[in-house]
Amino acid sequence: MIKFNLQLFIAFFGSLFGFIVISYLVHAEHLAAFDQEFIDMVQGLQAEWLTVIMGFFTYIGSTRFIVILTIVAFFFLFNVLKHRMEIFILLSVVFCTPILNRFLKLYFHRARPDLNRLIEIGGYSFPSGHAMNAFSFYSILAFLLWRHVPTRLGRIAVIISSSVMILAIGISRVYLGVHYPSDILGGFLASGLWITAVIWFFQRYMEKRGAAERLQAQ
């Protein structure tokens, strides 16, 4: 448990430091060359079939789709696993992440890229809402599933699957021309802060509940 808490500590402050750094670089416009080079590389791959795939990944990172998945996960956790505290954790992440993203976008008010957009969308650009939604939802879902998967191979599969989903959704936003790469990185780091805080709270709660149950059993 001490090791895991140390990992959370490193993840939290690493995400905090990373977000502060990238926020400063975005504000100071020091990432323009990096953003443009990455955009050129990703959009240079444009093809009709790839656009369909990127559109699919953008959809599964949307708030609408994540709400649908949350409803499915809700009934699974409630009716099958009977873990109601996990439901609270899942709902907290899903509903608070867009609120956090909204506040951050209003604070930074960065305009979206205006070149070679494949879809039209309004609002500010930094940090990416899709990146935050994807990182928060698929990370917390992987964490909750990981606790119930008994085999090492199964846990590795859960982590790889969630990582692929998160990265693909982030890249899809750059491919479609609605976000800078630094928007995606900022979204991942902002959600990293939120997720590690939620997991820390969950771990602390479970520790205290376990200790109380042991005392009652004595």
N, C-alpha and C positions, 0 to 999 in steps of 0.2 A: 504493500500500500504506500509506503514511503517513496518507493521508486516511481510509482504511478503519479503521485502528487508532485514529485519533482518534475516529471515530464509535463504535467499540466502547467506548472510554474514557468517552465522554459517556453512552452507553446504560447502561453498568454503574453509574456513579456516580449517574446520574439515577434509575435503578431503586432503588438503595440508599437514596438520599435520600427518594424517594417512599415506599418501604416503611417507613422509620423514621417518617416523618411520619404516615402513615395508621395505623400500629401504635399510635403515641402517642394519636392522636385516638380510635381505637377503645377503647383502654384507659381513656381519660379520659371516654368516653361523650359526646364532642362531636359525633358524627356521627348521633345519634339522629334529629334532625329531617330531615337529608338522606336517611337510609336510608328513613324512613317515607314521605317525599314521593315518592321514586323508586318504592318498592314500590306505593304507591297508584296511581301513574301507569301502571305496567306491568300490575298486576293489574286495573286498571280496564278493560283491553282484553280480559278473559277472554271466550272463546267456545269452544264445543266443538271447532270445527275448529282453532283456534289452540292449544288444549291438546294436540291430537294432534301438531301441528308442534313445539311446545316439548318434548314428550316425546321426539320423534325426535332433536332436537338434544342433549338431555340424554343420550340413549343413545350418540350418537357421540362424546360427551365422556367416556364412562365408561371405566374401566380395561380392562374386557373388550373393548370395541370397539377401543380403541387398541392392545391387544395383537394383535388380529387384523390390523389395518392394519400393525403393525410386522412381523409375519411375512411379509405380502405385500411390503412394502418391502425386507425382508431378502433375499428371493429375487431381487427385481429388481436390487438393488445388487450382489449376489453373482454372479448368473448372467448378467445383461445388461450392466451397467456395469463389473463387475469392480473395484469400489472398496471394498476391505475396510476401509480406515481409516474411511470414511464409515459402514460398518456399525457399527463400534465407537462412533462418535459418536452414532449413532441409538439404539443399545442403552443407552448411558450415560444419555442423556436420559430415555428411556422408563422405565427401571428405577429411576433415582435420584430422579426427581421425586416419586413417591408417598412415598418414604422421607423426603425433605425436608419434604413436606407434613405427614406424620405428626408429626415432631418439632415443627414450628411450631404445629400444632393443640394438642398436649399442653402447649406452653409458654403459649399464650394462653388456652386452654380457654374459648372464648367459646360460649355456648349458641346454638342455632339459633333462628330466628324461630318462634313458636308460634301464629301467627294465619294462617288461611286457607291451610293446606297442602293441595296437591293430590296429593302423594305423601308417604309416610312414610319417614323415614330417620333413622338414629341418628348419634352422633358429634358432635364439636365443629364449629364453623362457620367460624372464621377461621384461616387463609385458605382459600378454597374449593378443594377438591381437584379438582373438575371444571375450574375456571378454570385452575389450575396445569397439569393434565394437557393441557388443550386448548392453552394458550399454548405450553407446552414442545414438545409433539408437532408441532402444525401449523406452528409457527415453524421448528423444525429441519428439518422435511420441506420447507418452502418454501425454506429456505436451501440444502439439498442439491439440490433440483430446479433452483433458480435458477442454480446453477453449470453446469448442463448444458443450459439452454434458450438457444439461440443468438440469438433475436430479442428486441428491447426489448419488443415487444407481448406476447410470450409470458411474459417476466419480470414484466411488470405484471399479467398475468392470474393468475400464480402468487401474487403478493403480495396482490392483491385477494381471491382465493378463500380464502386462509388467514386473512386478516383477518376476512372475513365469517363464516367458521366459528367463529373464536375468540369474536367478539362475540356471535354467536347462541347459542353454548353458555353463555356467561356470563349473558346475559339470560334464558335458559330457566330457570336456577336461581332467579333472582329471581321469575320468573313463577310457578313451581311452589311458591313459598313456603318453600324450604328454605335460602335464603341471603339475607343482607343485601347490598345493592349494595357496601358497603365490603368485604365478604368477597371479592367478585369482583375489585375493584380490587387488594386485597392479594394475591390469587392471581396476577394478571397481573404485578404488580411483583416478587413473589418469583421467579416463573419467568423474568422478564426478567433478573434477576441471574444465575440459573443458566445460561440460554441464552447470554448474552454471555460468560460465563466459558468455556463449552464451545467456542464459536466462536473465541474468542481462542486457546485451546489448539490447536485444529485449524489455525488460520492459522499459528501459530508452528511447528507440526510440519511443515506443508507447505513453509514457507519454508526450514527447515533441511534437509529432504529434497531440495528443489530445489537448494539450494546444494551439498549433498554430491554429487548427480548431475552437476552442472556441473564440479565438481572432478575427478571420475572420468573425465569425457569429455575433459578437457584432456590 
